[in-house]
Amino acid sequence: MTIRPLGDKIVISIIDDAEKTSGGIFIPDSAKEKPQKGKVEAIGQGKVMDNGEREPMDIKVGDVVLYAKYSGTDVKVNDVEYKILSIKDVLAVIE
Protein backbone atom coordinates (compact mmCIF):
# COMPACT_ATOMS: atom_id res chain seq x y z
CA MET A 1 0.00 0.00 0.00
CA THR A 2 1.27 3.49 -0.84
CA ILE A 3 0.03 6.99 -0.11
CA ARG A 4 -0.80 9.33 -3.01
CA PRO A 5 -1.35 12.90 -1.79
CA LEU A 6 -3.96 15.07 -3.48
CA GLY A 7 -3.78 18.72 -4.54
CA ASP A 8 -1.11 20.72 -2.75
CA LYS A 9 -0.36 18.04 -0.15
CA ILE A 10 2.92 16.18 0.38
CA VAL A 11 3.89 13.01 2.28
CA ILE A 12 7.10 13.04 4.31
CA SER A 13 8.95 10.53 6.44
CA ILE A 14 10.03 12.15 9.69
CA ILE A 15 13.75 12.44 10.38
CA ASP A 16 14.58 12.19 14.08
CA ASP A 17 17.78 13.99 15.01
CA ALA A 18 20.27 12.50 17.45
CA GLU A 19 18.90 11.44 20.82
CA LYS A 20 21.82 12.88 22.78
CA THR A 21 23.34 16.31 23.16
CA SER A 22 26.76 17.30 21.87
CA GLY A 23 28.04 16.75 25.43
CA GLY A 24 26.91 13.10 25.34
CA ILE A 25 23.78 13.43 27.50
CA PHE A 26 20.88 11.23 26.37
CA ILE A 27 17.52 12.98 26.07
CA PRO A 28 14.43 11.04 27.25
CA ASP A 29 11.39 10.89 24.96
CA SER A 30 9.35 13.03 27.34
CA ALA A 31 11.82 15.92 27.06
CA LYS A 32 12.29 15.85 23.29
CA GLU A 33 10.85 18.51 21.04
CA LYS A 34 8.74 17.35 18.13
CA PRO A 35 10.89 16.79 15.02
CA GLN A 36 10.48 19.38 12.30
CA LYS A 37 12.55 17.81 9.54
CA GLY A 38 11.50 15.19 7.02
CA LYS A 39 12.24 13.61 3.66
CA VAL A 40 9.64 14.12 0.91
CA GLU A 41 8.27 10.71 -0.16
CA ALA A 42 5.40 11.83 -2.44
CA ILE A 43 3.87 15.06 -3.73
CA GLY A 44 0.46 15.97 -5.06
CA GLN A 45 -0.17 17.53 -8.47
CA GLY A 46 -0.48 21.05 -7.08
CA LYS A 47 -3.29 23.39 -6.19
CA VAL A 48 -5.82 24.26 -8.90
CA MET A 49 -5.74 28.02 -9.49
CA ASP A 50 -8.71 30.21 -10.49
CA ASN A 51 -7.79 29.96 -14.18
CA GLY A 52 -7.99 26.14 -14.04
CA GLU A 53 -4.24 25.51 -14.27
CA ARG A 54 -2.26 23.81 -11.54
CA GLU A 55 0.23 25.76 -9.47
CA PRO A 56 3.65 24.08 -9.77
CA MET A 57 5.12 22.51 -6.62
CA ASP A 58 8.41 24.04 -5.38
CA ILE A 59 9.71 20.76 -3.98
CA LYS A 60 10.40 17.30 -5.36
CA VAL A 61 10.53 13.75 -4.04
CA GLY A 62 13.75 13.19 -2.11
CA ASP A 63 14.07 16.76 -0.79
CA VAL A 64 14.69 17.20 2.94
CA VAL A 65 12.40 19.90 4.31
CA LEU A 66 11.73 21.84 7.50
CA TYR A 67 8.06 22.19 8.40
CA ALA A 68 5.94 24.10 10.91
CA LYS A 69 6.02 22.58 14.40
CA TYR A 70 2.40 21.47 14.89
CA SER A 71 1.36 21.01 11.27
CA GLY A 72 0.19 18.01 9.31
CA THR A 73 -1.48 14.72 10.05
CA ASP A 74 0.41 11.66 11.29
CA VAL A 75 -0.36 8.37 9.53
CA LYS A 76 1.09 4.86 9.74
CA VAL A 77 1.30 2.62 6.67
CA ASN A 78 2.96 -0.82 6.77
CA ASP A 79 4.43 0.01 10.21
CA VAL A 80 6.15 3.14 8.84
CA GLU A 81 5.15 6.56 10.19
CA TYR A 82 4.53 9.40 7.76
CA LYS A 83 3.20 12.93 7.99
CA ILE A 84 0.87 14.49 5.42
CA LEU A 85 1.40 18.24 5.08
CA SER A 86 0.06 21.07 3.01
CA ILE A 87 2.75 22.74 0.92
CA LYS A 88 2.13 25.98 2.84
CA ASP A 89 3.39 24.26 6.03
CA VAL A 90 6.83 23.66 4.47
CA LEU A 91 9.19 26.38 5.64
CA ALA A 92 12.40 25.53 3.76
CA VAL A 93 14.32 22.93 1.77
CA ILE A 94 17.65 21.80 3.27
CA GLU A 95 20.33 21.63 0.59
SVG drawing of the C-alpha trace seen along z (x, -y; Angstrom):
<svg xmlns="http://www.w3.org/2000/svg" viewBox="-11 -33 41 36">
<polyline fill="none" stroke="black" stroke-width="0.4" points="0.0,0.0 1.3,-3.5 0.0,-7.0 -0.8,-9.3 -1.3,-12.9 -4.0,-15.1 -3.8,-18.7 -1.1,-20.7 -0.4,-18.0 2.9,-16.2 3.9,-13.0 7.1,-13.0 8.9,-10.5 10.0,-12.1 13.8,-12.4 14.6,-12.2 17.8,-14.0 20.3,-12.5 18.9,-11.4 21.8,-12.9 23.3,-16.3 26.8,-17.3 28.0,-16.8 26.9,-13.1 23.8,-13.4 20.9,-11.2 17.5,-13.0 14.4,-11.0 11.4,-10.9 9.4,-13.0 11.8,-15.9 12.3,-15.9 10.9,-18.5 8.7,-17.4 10.9,-16.8 10.5,-19.4 12.6,-17.8 11.5,-15.2 12.2,-13.6 9.6,-14.1 8.3,-10.7 5.4,-11.8 3.9,-15.1 0.5,-16.0 -0.2,-17.5 -0.5,-21.0 -3.3,-23.4 -5.8,-24.3 -5.7,-28.0 -8.7,-30.2 -7.8,-30.0 -8.0,-26.1 -4.2,-25.5 -2.3,-23.8 0.2,-25.8 3.7,-24.1 5.1,-22.5 8.4,-24.0 9.7,-20.8 10.4,-17.3 10.5,-13.7 13.7,-13.2 14.1,-16.8 14.7,-17.2 12.4,-19.9 11.7,-21.8 8.1,-22.2 5.9,-24.1 6.0,-22.6 2.4,-21.5 1.4,-21.0 0.2,-18.0 -1.5,-14.7 0.4,-11.7 -0.4,-8.4 1.1,-4.9 1.3,-2.6 3.0,0.8 4.4,0.0 6.1,-3.1 5.1,-6.6 4.5,-9.4 3.2,-12.9 0.9,-14.5 1.4,-18.2 0.1,-21.1 2.8,-22.7 2.1,-26.0 3.4,-24.3 6.8,-23.7 9.2,-26.4 12.4,-25.5 14.3,-22.9 17.6,-21.8 20.3,-21.6"/>
</svg>
